[in-house]
Amino acid sequence: MKDSHRSVVRRSITPENAGRPLSPPLATSVMYHYESLSQMQSLHEQEITGFTYARDGHPNAVALADKISWMEGANIGIMTASGMSAITAAFLSVLRKGDSIAAASQLYGRSLKLVGGELPRLGFETRYFHASNPDTFAAAITPETRIVIAEVVSNPMVRVTHFEALADAAKKAGALLLVDNTFTTPNGFNPLAHGADLVMHSVTKMLSGHSDLNLGYIGGNDQELMTQIDDLIATMGFNASPYNCWLAERGLNTFDLRYRQSQENAEKLVGLLENHPMVSKVHYPGLEGHADHALAKTLLHNGFGAMVSFVLRGGRTQADIFLKAAENIPYGPTLGDVATIVIMPAFSSHRKLPREERQALGIEDNLIRVSLGIEDFELINKDFTKALDAVHMAISGPK
Ligand SMILES: Cc1ncc(COP(=O)(O)O)c(C=O)c1O
């Protein structure tokens, strides 16, 4: 007879298992049950470790953060819901009334919106510097500066930060240096080993690699600072979902292979673009003619990355012809995917900036940014050649 004291609603005990699962289990539980009050008390007093409520932490976030921290050389790492929530958490946890912010003039579009719109709205002033020109640091980084933000290689102009001078300027002013290492990845550079206080990633991009999740990571070595950030993340609800962490950990397994193949494709694409009459300029730090090539050689320990930007001859009409003809290369507002993706920053990531500000950053309307994927280069070659030739035909008739 059916036991009337049971209910399917009551949780069942996870079956005993002396073996440990080889691939990481997905832990979706929001709450964790403890046997007694004294066990709970031991947990709160940190005599034992464990999870209580998923917004405060869960196994999938800890496992993933631990791996990224290892790659970055960070003692402590925290996962967040997105790259933007990692950046926002860093700012909100350290800024106090009267503080100001120093920001590189070239940052991801939403980061610029944060430091140029949202944080000034709350009363914080932002001053800008040109990250590859140390002469601009002193005016922006002052004793009032609480936090400095820069990317190692900027989006989308792939300019390289004068890192040593920036870390020095931040230290002298008593400010924290937060570095967005999304573009460069831990394979290219480790900011914490070069004087940064905090490193962050949009894990959405190359670390996870499949454009199927949003996640952020923030890491550092100062226990007190990281506890402050951790607390803010739990309070504001910037926490990462277990499923996204689980999926990203799976993606991370192949990161190193993807990084190498994408970078090799980038180098080959640069060769193609440099020799095509429909391309007026190629931006890639590996090129001798790139403004920051010497700096890139000293900073980047593993090649020059998988991101290439170029200026197409003509204007918007020609850009449309290019994008239509490059039918196998998706136009999408992301990067670091397994497949090659193009965007036009003036119409996506940087569209919220006034045109004059975009142009001052070098972002012309016909700038195309390419995030190289891991396809066989022959496919990329075919698609780009076809698309550039289509522009050529439209401008000057058959070659
Ligand atoms: C360099 C860089 N930083 C931060 C972000 C924000 O990350 P997310 O989209 O995960 O919030 C992006 C997103 O494109 C980015 O390219």
The ligand as an SDF file (V2000), in Angstrom:
LIG
                    3D

 16 16  0  0  0  0  0  0  0  0999 V2000
   36.1010   44.1830  -23.5790 C   0  0  0  0  0  0  0  0  0  0  0  0
   34.7580   43.8950  -22.9880 C   0  0  0  0  0  0  0  0  0  0  0  0
   34.5660   44.0910  -21.6720 N   0  0  0  0  0  0  0  0  0  0  0  0
   33.3720   43.8480  -21.0860 C   0  0  0  0  0  0  0  0  0  0  0  0
   32.2840   43.4220  -21.8250 C   0  0  0  0  0  0  0  0  0  0  0  0
   30.9680   43.1880  -21.1480 C   0  0  0  0  0  0  0  0  0  0  0  0
   30.7370   41.8370  -20.9560 O   0  0  0  0  0  0  0  0  0  0  0  0
   29.2710   41.1650  -20.8730 P   0  0  0  0  0  0  0  0  0  0  0  0
   28.6450   41.3120  -22.2250 O   0  0  0  0  0  0  0  0  0  0  0  0
   29.5500   39.7730  -20.4720 O   0  0  0  0  0  0  0  0  0  0  0  0
   28.5310   41.9390  -19.8440 O   0  0  0  0  0  0  0  0  0  0  0  0
   32.4380   43.2080  -23.1960 C   0  0  0  0  0  0  0  0  0  0  0  0
   31.2980   42.7580  -24.0110 C   0  0  0  0  0  0  0  0  0  0  0  0
   31.3240   42.7780  -25.2290 O   0  0  0  0  0  0  0  0  0  0  0  0
   33.7060   43.4510  -23.7970 C   0  0  0  0  0  0  0  0  0  0  0  0
   33.8960   43.2800  -25.1110 O   0  0  0  0  0  0  0  0  0  0  0  0
  1  2  1  0
  2  3  1  0
  2 15  2  0
  3  4  2  0
  4  5  1  0
  5  6  1  0
  5 12  2  0
  6  7  1  0
  7  8  1  0
  8  9  2  0
  8 10  1  0
  8 11  1  0
 12 13  1  0
 12 15  1  0
 13 14  2  0
 15 16  1  0
M  END
$$$$
